[in-house]
Amino acid sequence: MSTNSDCAAVAEARLNLFQKIRIARLVNRAYAELEKERNMNPTKPGWKTSEFWMTTATTGLTLLGATQGFIPADYATVAVAALTAVYTICRTLNKNAAIKPQMDTDPVCPTK
């Protein structure tokens, strides 16, 4: 035989369960939104980019030319350093353009 206090405890437990389910759904929805946003702007690994392979090929040709005597060693050193700097700058700009932070949209607590 159940008492009123038992019924109240069961009702409170159900309410807590429903609240927990609601919170879990909100968290899952927010996580799905973040995953969707992240997958919309994928950034390739560095070695899969054309910038990497162009820099590698040009550096290799520059070093080959320097070892064969076609290019003075000082110029080859400057050329390789410049190529590395340009690649690093291009890669940084590319990654920053792919990651678009949206500070005014929060999937958990959206603003009006």
N, C-alpha and C positions, 0 to 999 in steps of 0.2 A: 504494500500500500504506500503510495507516494504522498508526501506532504507538500504544502505550498512552498516551503523553503527549497525542497528538492526541485520543484518545477521552476522556481526562480533561478536556481543554480544552473539548470539545464538551459534555460532561455539565455542566461548570461554567457554560458559557454558557447552556445550557437552564435550569439552576437559577436563574440570574440573570434570565432572561426570565420564568420562572414567578413569581418574586418580584415582578418589576416589574408583571406582569399582576395579581397579587393586590393589590398596593398601589394600582394604578389602579382596581381594582374597589372597594376600600375607600373611596377618595377619592370616586368617583362615587356610591357609596351614601350617604356622608355629605353630599355636596352635594345629592342628591335629597331626603334627609330635611330639610335646612335649607330647601330650596325649598318642600317640602310644608308645613312649619310656617309659613313666611312667607305662603304663599298661603291658609292657613286663616284668617288674620286680616287681610284686606286693609284698608288705610286709603284712603279716597277722597281725591282732591285737594281742597283747601279750598274752591274755588269750586263744587264739586259737592255741598256739604253744605247741609242746610236751615238750619243755624246761620248760615252765611255769607249766604244770601239773606234771612233774617229780619233780620240785623244791617244789611245793605245797605238793605233797604226801610225799616226804622225810622230809620236815619240819614238817608236821603233825605227822609222825611216830616218829621223834626225840622228839618233844614236848610230845607226848603220852608216850614215853619211859622215859622221864625225870619226868613226873608227877607220873608214876607208880614206879619210883625208880630203873629202869633198867639202866639208864644212869645218871651219876652225872650232876647236873644242870650246872656246869661250862663247861663241855664238850658239853652239848646240846646247850648252848649259842654260843659257838665257832662254832659248826657245822651249826647252823641256819645262823649265820653271814657269814660263808664261802659259804654256798649254795646261799644266796642272792647275794653275790659278784660275784660268778661264773655265776649265771643267768643273772645279769646285764651286765657282760662282753660279754657273748654269744649273748645276744640280741643286744647289740651295734654293735658287729662284723657282725651279720646277717643283720642288717639294713644298715650298711655301705656298705656291699657287694651288697645289692639289689639296692642301689642308686649309679649308676655309672655315675658320672659327666663327661661329654664330653665337655671339654672347647674349643677344637679346631673345633667343628662343631656347627655352628650357622645356624638354618634353615632359618632365615631371610636374613642374609648376608653370604652365604657360601664362604669359601676361596677356592682357587684353589688347 
